[in-house]
């Protein structure tokens, strides 16, 4: 691998330049940036990959890769979520930051947020010059919490804010501008601040039958050979095919930054 392919590598991140070799590696792995068929060659453009995530083929990011299943895409440049398959994430979706310790004397993150990777230079400098780095950094009493989880076939509208630790269950829809602070049940449409349930997409029985088929785990031709526009018919066709054992699994792999580097090295 030529050095021009890597802009940065540390224990937490791999930043790749959009060179010809990197562009070809992404294409061969069926990974996509900005929903484009092939990443335009531009050595000044960076693709950022956290080292603590995995992602599947046929997923698309907006410059920063995130935990995403097949056919999931994001139009948000930084997506702090863990998403399953067939999820749609619109522009300007964000995740709430850490919880400040309001029960202490000060809620200021100067008291805990001075790890180098927090990118708070004023805190680092203050601890160095004023405190002689005498106080090792520690997480706040209640940490940042886990990332929001999107199961499968979740649609998140524009300018949505997600609380940490919540789950958006399969098939749910979050309306634009919502602030979501609680779990969203399967196939439920929510909107507002705070987000509240508006209605179910389907009847309770149909929702359960759809979930039971786990259609997202099978070859995507089921969405085209079965009648997806008629959910009841689709479920009946899925149930019959499952009983026959005639469905093909979804042919994708779970990848990490190491797989991307290995592919670049092959080229």
Beta strands, then each sheet from edge to edge (+ up, - down):
strand 1: 6-9
strand 2: 13-18
strand 3: 31-33
strand 4: 42-50
strand 5: 55-56
strand 6: 59-61
strand 7: 64-65
strand 8: 73-74
strand 9: 81-83
strand 10: 88-89
strand 11: 94-95
strand 12: 148-150
strand 13: 155-156
strand 14: 161-162
strand 15: 167-168
strand 16: 173-174
strand 17: 179-180
strand 18: 188-191
strand 19: 196-200
strand 20: 254-255
sheet 1: 1+ 2- 4+ 7+
sheet 2: 3+ 6+
sheet 3: 5+ 20-
sheet 4: 8+ 10+ 13+ 16+ 18+ 19-
sheet 5: 9+ 12+ 15+
sheet 6: 11+ 14+ 17+
end
